Amino acid sequence: MTEAETTSRTGKRVLLAKPRGYCAGVDRAVQTVEEALKLYGAPIYVRKQIVHNKHVVRTLEAQGAIFVEENEEVPEGATVIFSAHGVAPEVYEQAKERSLKAIDATCPLVTKVHQEAKRFAAEDYDILLIGHEGHEEVIGTAGEAPEHIQLVDGPEDADRITVRDPNKVVWLSQTTLSVDETMETVARLKKRLPMLKSPPSDDICYATSNRQHVVKEIAAECDVVIVVGSRNSSNSVRLVEVALDAGARAGHLVDFAHEIDDAWLVGAETVGLTSGASVPDELVQEVLTHLAERGYADVEEVVTANERLTFSLPQELKRDMKAAAAARD
């Protein structure tokens, strides 16, 4: 029996979402650590996880990266890389005090939100930052103007907000949120604060929006949606929520193919598959192999956008790479 005949008999198929996996900010951050290791040699210290993905962190550790929670754990004078999620200004000051060579791998789209926070604070606005309490990105953004920023953690939080002047208030957001839930939060805020100002451009990043959009496209056809991603990855967790809200019968988050429970596939004809923005595609390919071994050999890629955006490496790293290249010539 041919593979096509087997597929038609079993009816099993995979709807593979695209875009999925690495976004430009993650690609830049991971490449920053890899190039720093080549240029300066191991060890290279990284404050927090460079991106929220177990596999990526383990791979970089094997190459000589040492992940720490705070600058105090980095030996004086060593090189430290700040993660893609961004840091508060005090973190830069701490690095200077310890004479650390700091390389900033903050995603440029997160940096944009930091700049917005600084600008609106300088204009004496109250800033309502929509995001998840304790998330590194939120901590970094709030640190730009702590006296001006209040966190709004979801629609339910909107009713407890108080501001100095309801005519001078703006909302900003974490870049990796659910687009729909964020808009629901904004709507709730605007009921109480009709003059609430919006950011000059979307804070939720293009990659987060694109990955959510394609999941919405496939979810209603899926008996189960599998999202490859780590549990501390906000955008990966959101993808499961989006799939369920959009009509998927079930949704699960896994780091690796071996975490898939065969019970999830019982009676499932159509499996949706995607991955968070910090997930290398090799992990998705391993899931496809795992599913094919269980009869899901028919794979249809559903494409809703083609992403071509790239970000250049941090200036301080590029400068040193250029100097090293010149010294070799």
C-alpha positions as CSV (number, residue, x, y, z in Angstrom):
1,M,0.0,0.0,0.0
2,T,1.4,3.5,-0.9
3,E,1.7,6.3,1.6
4,A,-1.1,8.2,-0.1
5,E,-3.4,5.2,0.1
6,T,-2.5,4.7,3.8
7,T,-3.3,8.4,4.5
8,S,-6.6,8.4,2.7
9,R,-7.6,5.2,4.6
10,T,-6.7,6.5,8.0
11,G,-7.7,10.1,7.3
12,K,-4.9,11.3,9.5
13,R,-3.1,14.6,8.6
14,V,-1.1,17.4,10.1
15,L,-1.8,21.1,9.5
16,L,1.6,22.7,9.8
17,A,1.4,26.5,10.6
18,K,3.6,29.0,9.0
19,P,5.0,31.4,10.3
20,R,6.2,29.5,13.2
21,G,9.4,29.2,15.2
22,Y,12.3,31.7,15.4
23,C,11.5,35.4,15.0
24,A,14.1,38.0,14.0
25,G,14.7,39.1,17.6
26,V,15.3,35.6,18.8
27,D,17.6,34.8,15.8
28,R,19.6,37.9,16.6
29,A,19.9,37.1,20.3
30,V,21.0,33.5,19.8
31,Q,23.5,34.6,17.1
32,T,24.8,37.2,19.5
33,V,25.8,34.5,22.0
34,E,27.2,32.2,19.3
35,E,29.4,35.0,17.8
36,A,30.5,36.3,21.2
37,L,31.7,32.7,22.1
38,K,33.7,32.6,18.8
39,L,35.1,36.0,19.2
40,Y,36.0,36.2,22.9
41,G,36.1,32.5,23.8
42,A,34.3,30.7,26.6
43,P,33.0,31.3,29.1
44,I,30.5,34.0,28.1
45,Y,28.0,35.0,30.7
46,V,24.4,35.6,29.9
47,R,22.0,37.3,32.3
48,K,18.8,35.3,32.4
49,Q,17.8,32.9,29.7
50,I,18.8,34.5,26.3
51,V,15.4,33.4,25.0
52,H,12.8,31.3,26.8
53,N,13.6,27.8,25.4
54,K,15.1,24.9,27.1
55,H,16.8,23.4,24.0
56,V,18.4,26.7,23.0
57,V,19.8,27.3,26.5
58,R,21.2,23.8,26.8
59,T,22.8,24.0,23.3
60,L,24.5,27.3,24.2
61,E,25.6,26.0,27.6
62,A,27.3,23.1,25.8
63,Q,29.2,25.7,23.7
64,G,30.5,27.6,26.8
65,A,27.7,30.0,27.7
66,I,27.0,30.4,31.5
67,F,23.5,31.6,32.4
68,V,23.2,33.6,35.5
69,E,20.3,35.4,37.2
70,E,22.0,38.7,38.1
71,N,25.2,40.6,37.3
72,E,26.6,39.9,40.8
73,E,27.2,36.3,39.6
74,V,29.5,37.5,36.8
75,P,33.2,37.8,37.6
76,E,34.4,41.4,37.5
77,G,35.7,42.4,34.1
78,A,34.0,39.5,32.3
79,T,31.6,39.7,29.3
80,V,27.9,39.6,29.9
81,I,25.1,39.5,27.4
82,F,21.6,40.8,28.3
83,S,18.8,38.7,27.1
84,A,16.3,39.4,24.3
85,H,13.6,40.4,26.8
86,G,15.4,43.7,27.8
87,V,16.6,45.0,31.1
88,A,15.9,48.0,33.3
89,P,18.5,50.9,33.4
90,E,19.7,49.9,36.8
91,V,21.0,46.6,35.3
92,Y,23.4,48.6,33.0
93,E,24.5,50.6,36.0
94,Q,25.3,47.4,37.9
95,A,27.3,46.1,35.0
96,K,29.4,49.3,34.9
97,E,30.0,49.1,38.6
98,R,31.5,45.6,38.1
99,S,33.5,46.7,35.0
100,L,31.6,44.2,32.9
101,K,31.7,44.2,29.1
102,A,28.0,44.3,28.5
103,I,26.5,43.3,25.1
104,D,22.8,44.1,24.8
105,A,20.8,41.5,22.9
106,T,17.5,43.1,23.6
107,C,15.0,42.6,20.7
108,P,14.7,45.9,18.9
109,L,10.9,45.7,19.1
110,V,11.2,45.5,22.9
111,T,13.6,48.5,22.8
112,K,10.9,50.4,20.9
113,V,8.5,49.9,23.9
114,H,11.3,51.1,26.3
115,Q,11.7,54.2,24.2
116,E,7.9,54.8,24.3
117,A,7.9,54.4,28.0
118,K,10.7,57.0,28.4
119,R,9.1,59.4,26.1
120,F,5.6,59.3,27.7
121,A,7.2,59.5,31.2
122,A,9.1,62.6,30.1
123,E,5.8,64.1,29.1
124,D,4.4,63.2,32.5
125,Y,1.9,60.7,31.3
126,D,0.5,57.9,33.5
127,I,1.5,54.7,31.6
128,L,-0.6,51.6,31.8
129,L,1.6,48.6,30.9
130,I,-0.4,45.6,29.8
131,G,1.6,42.5,30.6
132,H,2.2,39.6,32.9
133,E,3.5,40.3,36.4
134,G,7.1,39.0,36.9
135,H,7.8,38.5,33.2
136,E,11.4,39.7,32.4
137,E,10.2,42.0,29.6
138,V,7.7,43.7,31.9
139,I,10.3,44.2,34.6
140,G,12.7,45.8,32.1
141,T,10.1,48.1,30.6
142,A,8.7,49.2,34.0
143,G,12.2,49.9,35.1
144,E,12.5,52.7,32.6
145,A,9.9,54.8,34.5
146,P,8.7,53.1,37.6
147,E,7.1,56.2,39.1
148,H,4.9,56.5,36.0
149,I,4.1,52.9,35.1
150,Q,1.3,50.7,36.5
151,L,1.0,47.1,35.4
152,V,-2.4,45.8,34.0
153,D,-2.3,42.0,34.1
154,G,-5.3,41.1,31.9
155,P,-8.9,42.5,31.5
156,E,-9.8,41.8,35.2
157,D,-7.1,44.2,36.3
158,A,-8.5,47.1,34.4
159,D,-11.0,48.1,37.0
160,R,-8.5,48.7,39.8
161,I,-6.4,51.3,37.9
162,T,-6.2,54.8,39.3
163,V,-4.5,57.7,37.5
164,R,-3.6,61.3,38.3
165,D,-5.2,62.8,35.2
166,P,-7.6,60.8,33.1
167,N,-6.8,63.1,30.2
168,K,-3.1,62.2,30.3
169,V,-2.8,58.5,30.2
170,V,-1.4,56.0,27.7
171,W,-1.3,52.2,27.4
172,L,1.7,50.2,26.3
173,S,2.1,46.4,26.2
174,Q,4.4,43.4,26.5
175,T,5.3,42.3,23.0
176,T,4.3,38.7,23.4
177,L,0.7,38.8,24.5
178,S,-2.5,37.5,23.1
179,V,-3.7,40.1,20.6
180,D,-7.4,39.5,21.4
181,E,-6.9,39.6,25.2
182,T,-4.9,42.7,25.0
183,M,-7.6,44.4,22.9
184,E,-10.2,43.2,25.5
185,T,-8.1,44.8,28.2
186,V,-7.8,48.1,26.3
187,A,-11.6,48.1,25.8
188,R,-12.1,47.7,29.5
189,L,-9.7,50.4,30.3
190,K,-11.3,52.8,27.8
191,K,-14.7,52.4,29.4
192,R,-13.2,54.0,32.5
193,L,-10.7,56.2,30.8
194,P,-12.2,57.4,27.5
195,M,-9.2,59.6,26.7
196,L,-6.7,56.7,27.0
197,K,-4.0,57.2,24.4
198,S,-2.7,54.3,22.3
199,P,1.0,53.7,21.5
200,P,2.2,55.2,18.2
201,S,2.4,51.7,16.7
202,D,1.5,48.2,17.8
203,D,3.6,47.0,20.8
204,I,2.7,43.3,20.3
205,C,5.4,42.2,17.8
206,Y,4.7,41.1,14.3
207,A,5.9,37.6,15.0
208,T,3.5,37.1,17.9
209,S,0.6,38.4,15.9
210,N,1.5,36.3,12.8
211,R,1.9,33.1,14.8
212,Q,-1.5,33.7,16.5
213,H,-3.2,34.5,13.2
214,V,-2.2,31.3,11.4
215,V,-3.2,29.2,14.5
216,K,-6.6,30.9,14.3
217,E,-6.8,29.8,10.7
218,I,-6.3,26.1,11.4
219,A,-7.7,25.7,14.9
220,A,-11.3,24.9,14.0
221,E,-10.2,22.0,11.7
222,C,-8.0,20.5,14.4
223,D,-8.8,17.7,16.9
224,V,-5.7,18.7,18.7
225,V,-3.1,21.5,18.4
226,I,0.5,20.8,19.5
227,V,2.6,23.9,20.2
228,V,6.3,23.4,20.5
229,G,7.7,25.7,23.2
230,S,8.8,26.1,26.8
231,R,6.4,26.8,29.6
232,N,8.2,30.1,30.5
233,S,7.7,31.3,26.9
234,S,4.8,33.7,27.0
235,N,4.2,33.7,23.3
236,S,4.2,29.8,23.2
237,V,1.7,29.6,26.1
238,R,-0.5,32.1,24.3
239,L,-0.6,30.0,21.2
240,V,-2.2,27.1,23.1
241,E,-4.8,29.5,24.5
242,V,-5.5,31.1,21.0
243,A,-5.9,27.6,19.5
244,L,-8.5,26.6,22.1
245,D,-10.3,29.9,21.8
246,A,-10.4,29.5,18.0
247,G,-12.1,26.1,18.1
248,A,-9.4,23.4,18.5
249,R,-10.8,20.5,20.5
250,A,-7.6,20.2,22.5
251,G,-4.2,22.0,22.8
252,H,-0.9,21.0,24.4
253,L,2.5,22.6,24.9
254,V,5.6,20.5,24.6
255,D,9.3,21.1,24.6
256,F,10.2,17.9,22.8
257,A,8.5,15.3,20.6
258,H,8.9,12.6,23.3
259,E,6.6,14.6,25.6
260,I,3.6,14.0,23.3
261,D,1.2,11.6,25.1
262,D,-0.3,9.1,22.6
263,A,-3.6,9.4,24.5
264,W,-3.8,13.0,23.0
265,L,-4.0,11.4,19.5
266,V,-6.7,8.8,20.2
267,G,-9.5,9.5,17.7
268,A,-7.7,12.6,16.3
269,E,-7.7,12.9,12.5
270,T,-6.3,16.4,12.2
271,V,-3.4,17.6,14.3
272,G,-2.3,21.2,14.1
273,L,1.4,21.9,14.7
274,T,3.2,25.2,15.4
275,S,6.0,26.5,17.6
276,G,6.7,29.6,19.6
277,A,9.0,32.4,18.5
278,S,12.0,31.1,20.4
279,V,11.9,27.5,19.0
280,P,14.4,26.2,16.4
281,D,12.7,24.4,13.6
282,E,14.6,21.1,14.2
283,L,12.3,20.5,17.2
284,V,9.2,20.9,15.0
285,Q,10.8,18.5,12.5
286,E,11.2,15.9,15.3
287,V,7.6,16.3,16.2
288,L,6.6,15.7,12.5
289,T,8.7,12.5,12.5
290,H,7.1,11.4,15.8
291,L,3.6,12.0,14.3
292,A,4.4,10.3,11.0
293,E,5.4,7.2,13.0
294,R,1.9,7.2,14.3
295,G,0.2,7.5,11.0
296,Y,0.2,11.3,10.5
297,A,2.3,11.3,7.3
298,D,0.1,13.7,5.3
299,V,1.4,17.2,6.1
300,E,-0.2,20.4,4.7
301,E,1.6,23.6,5.4
302,V,-0.8,26.5,6.0
303,V,0.9,29.8,5.2
304,T,-0.6,33.2,6.2
305,A,2.5,35.4,6.0
306,N,6.1,35.4,4.8
307,E,8.5,36.9,7.3
308,R,11.6,38.5,5.9
309,L,12.6,40.9,8.7
310,T,16.1,40.6,10.1
311,F,18.0,42.6,12.7
312,S,21.7,43.3,12.8
313,L,23.8,42.2,15.7
314,P,24.4,44.6,18.6
315,Q,26.8,47.5,17.8
316,E,29.3,46.7,20.4
317,L,29.7,43.1,19.1
318,K,29.8,44.2,15.5
319,R,32.5,46.7,16.3
320,D,34.7,44.0,18.0
321,M,34.1,41.6,15.2
322,K,35.2,44.2,12.7
323,A,38.3,45.0,14.7
324,A,39.2,41.3,15.0
325,A,38.8,40.8,11.2
326,A,41.0,43.8,10.5
327,A,43.7,42.5,12.8
328,R,43.7,39.2,10.9
329,D,44.2,40.9,7.5
